[in-house]
């Protein structure tokens, strides 16, 4: 096993210990082969859809869907999740702000909101270890101190490792890069599991990007081995699965069943779900061409089918259902704009609470009171509303795939916004920051993925823009991209533009204009990281 930059990185001597690395190596050797097989199975299913197939509920797992079973009892620390704040674990300032936010849960993100530089990977684990110890603190370059408050209840920490598709080039095992998910999980679990249990919490995880119950089964086997390795009871680990891919929407019951002794809930991840729809059905023609990203509301019938099925599935199985992200970032220089945005957030959270969700996500501490107020009104003294079974909900495959039901148009203005966001976010990601505010919205990798995917999809289908009447073409994309890049040039320092924005623009041009669809923006972008 080889670790690069093990001693030069801050916190490396504390996190990259021989014992922790031996655990990671054992995880990789036991499970990396199965991970590779499952990624190949994703490609096989995609090829079948490209050849004219579709998605449906699996006939071979019908007994699971129709059976009477429940997940394990939810631990006390995860019973009440009415407001969760999300954000990266790596910058200590953001970690401290999340822990001081008053939210019930902090989704400590090692995935979409983290640029996986080696410093961020190790630093994120160190911050989570220090948070579990209660010692996390930070002083800014200007001398401002940040520390954990002692006058409020700290959130339960639920950590999100990277998805199965990502590797970690700084950890070589038998000459090959380690599985990024196993590096994140392994280091976090090894260093924090006992500390978290001593605090009345536990090693809790959000699992991203799953596409099948077989992928959930792999995580369950990882959990069983990890608990045996350190001497913890089976079921100590708890996982919430993000249903953020269209294949997973057809396997919610099966995913919970595979993880049932470790499962605590499911979450509705909006942008990745739309990204997945484009990716999986990219050859399916205009029926799957989405309107402009900003106009695809959660009230669209196909999105309602997805979220209502999620709530029904969770509550039937005794699991919590978590709503989607409110990504608004307050603009304290424009209180009127911020007030209007907050009302939109309030309406969105009110819809979720009314549908039966047990809690929801926010991206900024100022939104915690808004979300909490809505769910307080819906829940009262109850920790959740799992008892609300939603028997009236019946969702078909056709409803889940009815993308044409979305109201909205494909516009050139939407193309321009997509290219701006894709380049701006990718540039910041290349600089080492995975979460960035763009136009008063907190963006992460999911929004960049849907943005660049829409451009590719529109080119593939030669759409005509509703606002200008022009047909999209590679020449038009290059022209609009050049204009948006020039706009960005005027918004950042010249050295920053040259170092990060120029390679980001080149990458976005390559993947949008490529004849072959790139499955994940972060794969080629990872090769450009310092």
N, C-alpha and C positions, 0 to 999 in steps of 0.2 A: 504494500500500500504506500502511496506517495501523496504527500500534501505539499502544494506549492504555497509559498509565502506564509508558512505556518508561524514563524517567529517574528516576522516583520510587521504583521498585522496587529492592530490594537485589540487586546482581549484574546489573542490567539493562544497564549500560554494558559489561560483559564478555561477556554472552551474546547480547544483542540488537544485535549489530553489523550494520552495513550489509551486509557480505558474507554473514553467516549468514542474515539476513532475505531477501536476494536469492535464496538457495538455497531457502528455504522457499516463497517466492512462486513460483519456477519449478516446484517440486514440485506446488504447489496448482493452478497453471494447466494443467499437463500431465495431472494425474490426478484432480482433484476431480470432473470430469464423469463419469468412469467409476465413481467411488465412488457418486455419486448413482444411476446406473443399477443398480448392484448392490444398493443399499438398496431400490430399487423392485422388483427381482427377488425379494428376500426377501418383500416384501409380497404379490407375486403368488403365490408358492408357498404362503404362509400362507392366502391366500384360497382356493386350490384345496383345501387340507386342510379348511378350514371348510365347503367345499361337498361334503365326503364323501370326499375323497382321502386318501392316506396317503404314507408315505415308503418308498422301496425303493432298492436299489443301481441306479445309472444304467445302462440298457442301452447308451447311446451311448458309455460309457467302459469297456465290458467289456474291450477289448483292453489298456487300461492296467492293469486289475486282474489280468489273466491274463498280462501280459507279463513278460519277464525283464530287469529294469533295477534300478539301484541309485542312491542319492543319492551326491553327492560324498563323498570320503573325509573323515572327521571330523578337524578340526584337533586337534593335541595338547592344546590348552587345554580342549577339550570332550570328550576321550576318557573321562575319569573324572569322573562326576557323581554319585557315590554318595550324597552328601548336599548338598542345596541349601537355603539359608535365603532366605526371602522377606520383603520389607518395603518400605516407601516410601523413595524416594530423597530426599525433601524435608527432613525434620528431620536436620541433620547428626549429631546424637547417635545416632539409629537407624542411619544409614548407616555410621557408624564402628563401632558395635557389630556390625553384620552383617559388615563387612570384617574384624573381629577375632574372629569366631566360630569359626574353624577349619573352616567348611564349605568344600566344594570349589567351590561356585558361589553367588553372591548374585544372586537375581532382584531387580533394582532396579526397583521397581514405580512406574510413572507412571500406572497404570490403577486397578484395583479397590481398592488399598490407599492411594490418594492422592485427597484431595479437590482437584479441579482449580481451586483459587484461582490467580490469576496469580502470587502470591508462591510457591506450591508448584511451579508449572510451571517458572518460571525458576530458583527455588532448587534444585529437583531436578536440573536440567541442570548448574547450577554445581557442585553437590556431586559429580556424576559426573565432570565435567571435573577438579575438584580431586583426586578419588580417582585418576584416571588419571595425574595429575601426581605423586601421592604427597604432596600438601600438605594434604589435608583435615584440619581440626582444629576444635575447638569448645570454648568455655568456658561452662559453665552460669551462670545468674544467681547461683547460690550460690558461684561461683568454682571449681567442679570442672572440671579440664581433661580433654578427650577427644582422643586422637590415634591415628593408625594404628600398630599394633604392628610392630616390625621383626624380631621373633624367630619369626615363623611365616609360612607360605605364605598369601598373600592369595587370597581366592576369585576365580575368573574371574567377571567381571561380565556378566550377561545382562539387558538392559534391556527392560522391557515398556511399549510406548507404549499410548496409548488405542485403543479399538476404532474401527472405521470409522464408527460411528453418531454419534460425539460431535464437536462443533464447538468452536472456540476463539474466543470473542467479543472477546478482546483483540487479535487479529490480523485485520484486515480487508484482504482482497485483492479489488480491483475492487468494493469496497463490500459484500462478503459475508464472514461469519465463515469463517476458514480451517478446514480439516479438522484436528481435534485430533490424529489419528494422525500426520499429516504434519508438524505443528508439533513434536511430541515427537521423532519420528524425525529430522526435518531438523536441529533444533538439536543433538540429541545426536550424530548422525553428523558434522556439520560440525565440532564442537568436539572430538570425542574419537577419531575413527577412527584418525588417524595416531598419536596418543599411545598408544592401546591396542595397535596393531601394534608399536610400539617396545618395549612391555612384554612381547612374546611372546604377546599375546592378540589381540583383534580386535574389530570392531564386531559384536557378537552380540545377537540380539533374541529375545524371546518375543512371538508374535503372538496376540492374544486375540480371542475372539468370532467367529472365521470361521465362515461357514455354508455355504461352497461352494468348490470348486476354482477357480472363476472369481475369487473374492476372493483366493485364494492367488496366482493368476496376476497380479493387480494388484500385490500386494506384490512379486512377483518383478520385474515391470517397473520398479517404484520402485527396487529394489535395483540393477538394471542401469544405470538412468540415474544414480543417485547415485554409483556407482563410476566411471562415465565422467566425471562432472562434476568429481570431485576427482583423477582419474588413478589409481585403484586397479584392480587386476586383477579381472575378473569372478570371483565365487565367494569374494571376500574376506569379504563379509558372510555370516553364518550365522544361520539362524532355526530356532527350535523352536516348533511350533504347538501351542497349547492346543486339544485336542479337548474343548470344553466346551459344544457345542451338539449337539442331536440330529441336525440335518441333516448336520453335519460328520462324525458317526460313520459315515455311509453313504458318505463320500468320502475316507477316510483315504489310500488309495492315490493317488487323484487329486490330493489336496493335496500330498503328498510329490513326486509327479511334476512338478507345476507349479513347485515350488520346488527341484527336484532338484540344481541346481548351487549352491544356497544353503541347502539343508535340512540339519539335524543331528538332528532328532528330533521326537517328539510327546509331549504331556503329558496326563494324565487329570485334568480339573478337575471335581471332584465337584459342588459346589453350583451352579455355573453350568449344569452338564449337567442337573440336576434342574429348575432354573429354566427352561431351554430346553424341556424336555419339557412342562411345564405351558403355557408360552407357545404352543408350536406346536400342541399338541393340546387347547387349552382348550375347544374345542367338541365334543370327542369323547366326552363323558359320563363315567359313573362308572368305566369301565375305566381311565381315566387319572388318577383321583383318588389321589394319593399318601398314604400314612400320615403320621403326624406326622414332621416333619423329622428329629428326633433318632433315630427308629427305622429310617430308611432306611439300611441298612448296605451296605457295599461287597460283602458276601457275597450280597446279593439276586441272583437269577438274571439279571435284566436288566442289573444293574451288572457282574456277572461277564462276561456276554457282551461288553459294551463294553470292559472292561479287557483281557480276553484277546485280543480282536480287535486292540486297539491294540498289544499286545506283538508279536503275530504279524506284523502289518503292518510295524511298524518294523524288526524283525530281518530279515525277508525282504528289505527294501530297504537294509539296512546302516545304519539310523538307530538312535539310542538311544530307549528308552522310559522316560519319567519318571513316577513314581507321584504320588499326590495329597498333599494338605496334611495335616499333623498340626498342628492348631490349638491344642493345649493350651498354656495359659500357667501356669507353676508358681505355686502358692500357698505361699509360703515360711512362712506362718503356720500351715499345716495340712499337715505332711509326709506324713501318712497318705493324705490325699486326692490329693496330688501323686504319691505312689508308685503308687497305684492307676491314676491317669491315665497315668503313664509305662508301666505294664504294658500298657494298652490300645494305646498308641502302638507299643510293641514288637511286639505281636501283629499290628497292622495292617501294619507295615513287614516283618515276617517273611512275611506272606501275599504282599505285593508282590514281595519278593525271590524267594520260591518260585515265583511266577508268571512270573518272567523279567524283571521291571523292572530297569533298570540303575541306578536311584537314586530318590530321593524327596525330598519337600519337608517342611520344618519351619518354624514361625513364630517360634520362640524359640531363642536361643542354647543354653539348657539342654537342648534336645532334640537338638542336633547330635551329641553322643556316643552317644545312644540309637540314632539312625538309622545312624550310622557303624558302630557295633558290629554291627548286624544285617547291613548290606551287606558289611562286612569278612568276616563269617563265610560269606556266600554267594559272594563274588567272590574272596576270597584275594588273590593278587597280580595278578589280571586287572583291567583298568580297567573292564570292563563284561562283560555276557554276551550280546552281540549274536549270538554264534555259536549261541545256543539258539533254534532256528527255530520251535518249537511247531507242527509239521505236523499234530498231532492236533486242533488247534482248527478247528472249522467253525462259523461263526456265521451265522444266518439273520436276515432282516429281522424276522420274528416274534419271535425271541428278544430283539432289541434293543428292541422295543416292548412287551415283556411286563411292563408296569408292575404288573399284577395279581399278579405273582409275589412282590412285596415283602411281607415279613411285617410286620405292625404294624396299628395302629388309628388312626382319626381321632378325636382327643379334644378336649374343651373345654380341658383343660390345655395341649394343643398349640396351640390357638388363642391362649390367653393368652400363651404363650411367644413365639409368632410376632409378636404385636402389640407386646409389650415390646421385643423385639430390633429390630423394624423402626423403632420410634420412637426408641429409644436410639441405634441406629447412625446414623439419618438426622440426628439432632440433633448428634451429634459430627461427622458429615460436614459439616454446615452451619457448624460452628465452625472448619473447616479441617483436620480430622484424618480421614484415610481408613482408619486401622487402629486398632481399639479393643478392649480386653479386656472381655468381658461374660461374667460367670459362669465365669471361668477358661478362656474360649475367645477366641482372637484372631479377631475378626469383621472382614470387609471388605464391600464392596458386594454380593458374591455371596450372602452369607448374608441380607442385608436383602432382596435380590431374591426369593430362594426363600421367605422368610417372608411377605412381603406377597402373593406370587403364590398361595401356598397358601390364604390367606384368601379371595382373589378366587375361586379355583377351588371352594372349599367352598361359597361363597355361590351360585355359578353352578349347582352341582349339589344344593343344598339338603340337604347331608349331615346325618345324625343322629349326634351324638357318642356314642362307645362308653362313655364313663365317666359321662355324666350323662343320656343318653337324650334330651337336648334337640336340636331341629332348629335349625341355624344360621339366622339371619335378620339383616337389616340392624340391627334393634333390638338384638339380642344382641351383635353386633359393636360397635355404638356403646357399649353398656353396659360390655362387657369392656374396650374401649379406654379409656374414661373411668377405669375402676379402675386400669388399668396406668399411665396418665398421672399419676394422683394418686400412685401408688407412686413413679414417677420424680421427681415434684415433691419428695418427701421425701428424695431421694438427691443432689440437686444444689443449688447456691446459687440463691436466688430470681432474681437478675439473669441467670444462665445459663439458667435454665428459661424465663424470659420471652423471651430473645433467640433461643434455639435450639430448645428442646423444644416450645414452643407451636406455632411454624410447622411443625416436624417432625410433630407429632401431627395437625395440620390436613391436611398433605399425605398422610400415610398413610391418614387417613379418606377423603379424596377418591379416592385411587386404588384402595383396597380396595372402596369402595362404588359406584364408577363402573360404569355399564352397559357401558362400553367398556374393554377391557383396555389399560393403558399399557405399551408395549413395554419401556421402561427407566425405572426409578425415578429414575436420575440425570439424565434429560432435564428433567423439571419441577423437580427439586431444584437443578439448575444455575442456573435462573432466580432462585433464592432466595439464592444465594451473594453475599456482600458483594463 
